Amino acid sequence: MSNQVYETDVEQKDHQLNVDVEDVRYETRPLPESLAGLSEDELKVMERKIVRKADFVIMPIICTLYVLNYIDRQNLSAAKLQGILTDLNMTTQQFATAIAILFVGYLPFQIPSNLIVSSIPRPGLYICGACILWGTISACTAAVHSYATLLVVRVILGMAEAVFFPGVIYLMSAWYVKREFATRIGILYIGQQMGNAFGGLIAAGVLKLNGVHGIAGWRWLFIVEGVATIGIGGISALFLPEFPYNARMLKPIERDLAVWRIEKEAGAGEGSEDTGTWAGFRAALKDPKRTGRIYPFIMGTLALSIPCYIIPMTTRNTGGLYTAMMFMPWTSVGSQLLLYKTVNNHMPRPVAKRAAAVAMLNSIGGVSNIWSSYLWYAGPHYYAAFGALTAAAIVFMITITAYKFYIIRQNKLLDGTPEQVAKATRFGITQEQVNMGWRYEGY
């Protein structure tokens, strides 16, 4: 497709697909020499092209990989329907342990993995390589013949899958500015829901192979889904771009603009940073701004979640239960999306610190996957499980309110005397950001 046709297509579809390129002036950070001769309108057209390319290449690939990530993580539950308990001589309690133990590998390996992502030039290849690896491990699950072996395989599977989600969030933050990021992370979560929606259907079809070549249906499930993941991961490695500065799908001048627009918003150049990987991790640990974003929306979703948790504990009315179940996923995911957006907005630099913070957020939040499966007893009201969810929502509301006042104080310091500004910049804000008028947003 010619550049002229492509630009025309961008102009026609921009409003429909909501590319989110705002009417901003390109004057807060000096333009690279390659862009200095372009007008504002030409820069905006080129920016739309960059975002469109990212949307058409990056988003479909990572959404597909997320579907596979979620399906491969959940296929053990489907295997329960085809006799894995009997074949491996497992009790129901042991099966719950096999489900939960995946997160023993998944949670702690997210942080070191994201530190690796932030220090290598080809994060896309790294993520796709991890996809191939977890597909291989998932397929190997078909060969287990004991409960102990299953536990070992599940832990290793969790370690391989730990690369994907925080790594993808970090990669997206290198391509999209904050006005674009929230929409794209929402699209990514659609991939998770598609995994929920179609994972069971796919499993139902594969499980019909039960007995073919003398192989149990649950073993076929791991083989088929694992091999599919390996193939799609390998193909994705050929197309998933890396960082904007070395993306083959962009022209040299487009690379310059793609890098510049991210640096302009963050107030620092990624290429000029000298913060090491573990120094970034230590900075993320010390910085209190690791959670929170868009206070009214988070409080609204949490306030709605509480009655959703109380209803199942107090009634068996079918209409009430269905209503609560429909709102529960939205109240959970909505707050989570806003938290990831906060990390990328409130911790723009250094990149190693941002990468570590994203992984920490996902790891800490995911700890509940280890023990929460043991709370679902004493049905049909499940007081322990829904009581824990209610308590977590209340604690979350208190914590995010405290963070709101902390951010308000930090912004006041940034507007104050030089001494106050110096105090506010202890956790990584650069003088260039201060000069640009950078502030913590959303509160």
N, C-alpha and C positions, 0 to 999 in steps of 0.2 A: 504494500500500500504506500503510495507516495506521501511525502510530508504534507503537501497541500491538502490532499484528501483527508489525511489523518487529522490535521488541525481543524478542518471543517466539521468532521465528525465529533471532535471534542467540543466545539462550540455548540453544536446542536444538542448534544446529550448532557452537557454539563449540569443544567438545571434539573433534568430528570433524575440523574444518578447522584446528585448532591456531592460533587467533588469537594466542596467546602473550601475553595480558594477564595479568601476574603479580599475585599477591596482595601488592601494595605499599601503603604508607600514603602518603596525599597530604598530606605535611606538611613536606617539605624546602624548598619554595619557596612563598611566599605565593600563594594562589589569587587570580585576578582577582575583582573584585566580583560579576560575573555568576554565578560558580560558588560563592561563599562560602556560600550557603544550602543547598547540596546535600550529602547524606550520602556517605560513602565508597562505599556500594553503588550509589548513583545515578551517581556519577562513573565507577565501573567499568563500568556498563552503557553509559553514554555513550561511554566510551573504546572499548568493543568495537564499538559502532556506527560510530565513526570509522574504526577499522581495517578493519572489514568493507566499508565504502564504498570505502576505498582499494584493498582487495583486489579488489573486484568491478568497479572502474572503471579504476584506474591499471594494475594488473598485466596484464589482458588486452590493453590497448592497447599498452603498451610491449613486451610479448612478441611481439605481431603485428608491430610495427614492427621489432623485432630480427630476426625471420625475414626480413623484406623487406630489411633492411640487409645481412644475411649473403648472401642470394641474389643481390642486385644486385652485391655485391662479388665473388662467385664465378662469375657467369655467363659470364665470359670463358673459363674452363676448359671449360665445356660447349660454347661456340661452337667450340672447337678440333675437335670431332667433326664439324662441318658445314662445314668448308672455309674457315675464316677465314684460315688460314695461306696457302692458295693464293690467295684473293681479294685479300689485302693483300700478297702476295709476301714473307712473313716466314719467317725461319729459326726453328728450335727455340730457339736462344739469344735471338733477338729476342722471341719469344713469352714466354720466362721473364722478360725485362726488362719487357715490358708488364704481366705479372702483378705484379711486384715494385714497379713505379714508382708504383702507386696509393698506397703507403705513404709516398712522398716528400711527397705532399700530406696524407695522413691523419695522420701522426704529429705534425708541428710545429703543426698547426692545432688540436689538441685543447686545448692550454693556453690560447691566447687565447679560444677558444670558451667554455671553462668559466669564464673570467673574465667573459665577457659574461653567461653564465647567472646568475652570482652577483650581478650588478648590475642585472638587469631584473626587473620584477614579474610577467612572464608567460613563464616558462621553457617551459611546455607548448606554447604557441603557437610559440615559437622552435624547439623540437625538431621539431614537426610541419611547420613551414615548411622546415626543412632536409630533412625527408623528401621533401617535394614537389620540392625543388630537386634532390636526388640522383636521384629518379625521372626527372626531366626530362633530366638529364645522361646517365643510363643509356640512356634511349630514344634520345637523340641519337647514341649510339654506333653505332646502326644506319646512320647516314649517312656514317661514315668510309670513305675509299677509299685510305688510305695508312697505313703504319706510323707515320710521324711524327705524323699527326693522332691516331691511336689513343693514342699516348703522352700527348699534350696532354690529351685527354679523360679519360684515366685519372687524371692528376694532379689535374685539377679535380674529378673524382668523389671522390677521396680527401679533398679539402678539404671537400666538402659532407658526406660521411659522418662526418667527424671530430667533428661536433657530437653525434652520437647517444649513443654508449656512455658517455663520461664525464659528459655532460649528464644522462642518465637516472639514473646512479648518484648524482649530486648531488641530483636531484629526489627520489629515493627516500629519501635521508638526511634530507630536510626533512619527511618524513611518518612515517617509522618510527623507533622507538627501537632501541637496539642489540640488545635481546633479540628483536626482530622482523626486523631488517635482514638477517641471514645467510640466513634462510629465503627471504626475498623475492629476494635476489640469486641464490640457487640456482634459484628458479623462472625468473628472467630467463634464466639460462644454458640452461634447457630450450628456450627460444626459439632459441638458437644451434644446439642439437642438432637441433631440428626443421628448421631451415634446411639443416643437413647431410643429414638423412634424406630430406626431400621436395624439396630443390632439384633433385637429379638427376632425380627422377620428373617434376617440372613441366617441366624442360628437355626431357626425352624427348618429352613430349606436344606442346610448342610446336614443337619441331624438325620435327615431321611436316608443318608448314605450308611446308616447303621447296618453293619454286617457285610458291607461290600468288601471283598477281598479279606474277609475275616477280621476286619478292623471295626471296633466299636464306634458308634456315632459321635461320642464326645471326643474321641481321638481324631476323627475326621475334621471336627470343628476347629481344633487347634492347627491341624495341618493346612486346611484350606485358607483360613484367615491369616495364618502366619506367612504362607507363601504369597498371598495377595499383598500383604504389607511389604514383603521384600521386593516384589516387582514394582509396586507403585513408588516405594522409597528410592529405588534405583533410577526410575524414570524422572522423578522429581529432582534428583541431584543434578540432572542435566539442565534444568530450567530455573530452579530457585536462585534468584540473584543474591549477591553478597551485600556488602555495604554500598551506599551510593557512589563512593569515590572509586570503586573498582567493579561496578556493575557493567557487564558486557551489553546489557540491553539498552544502555544509555549512551548517547553520543558524548564526546569529551566535554562539550559546552553544557550539555544537560547535567553531566556529573558535577560540574562546577556549581551550577545553580542548586542542585539537589543537596549538596553539602552545605552551601552557603545559607540556605533557608533554615536548615536545622541549627547551624551555628548562630545565626542571627537571633533566633528565638531564645537559645540557651545562654547567649552572652559569652560564649567561649568556643574556640575551635577544637574539635575532637583531635585533629592531627597534631595540635600543639601541646596536648596534655602529657605530663610526665608522671602521673600517678600510677604506681604499679598495681598489679592485680590484687595482692593481699593487702596493700595499703588502702585500696578502695573498699575491700571487705571490712577492714577495721574502721574506716570512716563511716560506713553504713551502720555498724554496730553502735558507734558513738552518737550518731545523729538521731535525735528524738523524733524527727519528722518521717517516721516510717509507715504511718497509717493515716487515713482520713481523706475525704474529698467531697466537696459540694454538700455541705452540711444539711441543708433542708431536705434534699432528696434522700440522703442516707437515713436521716431521722424518720422521714415519711415511710420508707420501706420497712424500717425496723418496727415502727409503731404498728404498721399493718401486719407484720409477721406475728406479733404477740397473740392477737386473737386467733390467728390461724393455728397456732400451737395449742391454745386453750380449748378450742372447739373439740378436737378429738378426745381430749381428756374429760370432757363434761357431757357429751351427747353422742348418741348413735344415730341421730337423724341423718338420713341419706343426703338430703339437699345441703345441709350444713357441712357434712364431711366432704362432699364433692367441691363445694365452694372453697373450703379451706385448702384442699389439695391442689386446686388450680392456682391459687395465689402463692402457695409456699415456694415453688421454684423461682418465681419472679422476685419475691422479697429477698431471697438469698442471693441470686445472681446479680440483681441490680446493685446492691451494696458492694459486691465483690468487684464488679466492673469499675465502679467509681474509685475504689481503693487502688487498683492498678493504674488508673489515670492519674491519681494523686502522686504516686511514686515517680512517674515520668515527668510530671509538671513541677513538683516540689524538689526533686533531686535531679536536675538536668545534667549536672557535672560534678565530679568526673564520671566518665562512662563506666569505669570499673565499680564505682560506688553505686551507681544506678542499677547495674546488673546484679550486684550482690543484694541490694535492697529488694528487687523484684523476686529473686529466688527466696530470700528470707520470708517475705510476705506469703508466698505460696507454701513454703515449708511449714511455717508456724501454723497457718490456717489448716493445713492438711493433716496435722497431728491427730485431729479428731477421728480421722478415718481408721486409725489403729484401734481405738477403744470404743467408738460409738456403736459398732455392730453388736456389742454385748449389752447395750441398753434396751434393745428391742425385745422385751419379755413382758409377761403379765398382760397380754392382749385381752380385749381389743383396745383398751385405753392407753396402754404404753406410757404410764405416768413418768417413769424414769427418763425415757427418751425425750418426750415432749416437754417435760419439766426442765431438762438440761438445755434444750433449745430456747425455752423462754428465758432462763437465767442468762444464757449467752447473749441474747438480744438486749437484755437490760444492761449488762456489763458493757456491751458494745456502745449503747447510747450514752452511757456515762463517760466512756473513754473518748468517744468522738467529740463530745461536748467540751471536755478538757482540752482536746487538741484544737478546737475552734478558738478558745481563748488564748492558747499558746501562739497560734498563728497571728491573731489580731495583735498580740504584743510584739511579735517579731516584725510585723509590717510597720508598727509605730516606731520601732527602733531604726528601721531602714529609712524612715522619713525624718529622723532626728539629727542630732549633732554628729560630727565625725567619730566621737568616742562611742556613741550609741550604734552607729553603723558598723564600726569595727567589732562590737560585741555581737551584732546580728550576723556577721559574716564568719563566725567561728566554724560553722558546719558546711562550708564549701561554696558559699555564694562568692562570686568573683567581683572585683571592683568594676569590671566592665558591665556586669549585670546591673550593679547599683547605678552606674552612670546611665544605663538604658532605661531605668525606671522599673526594673524587674521586681515583682512582688508575688507573694504567695496568693494564689487565686482560689476562689470557691467558698470564701467565708465572709 
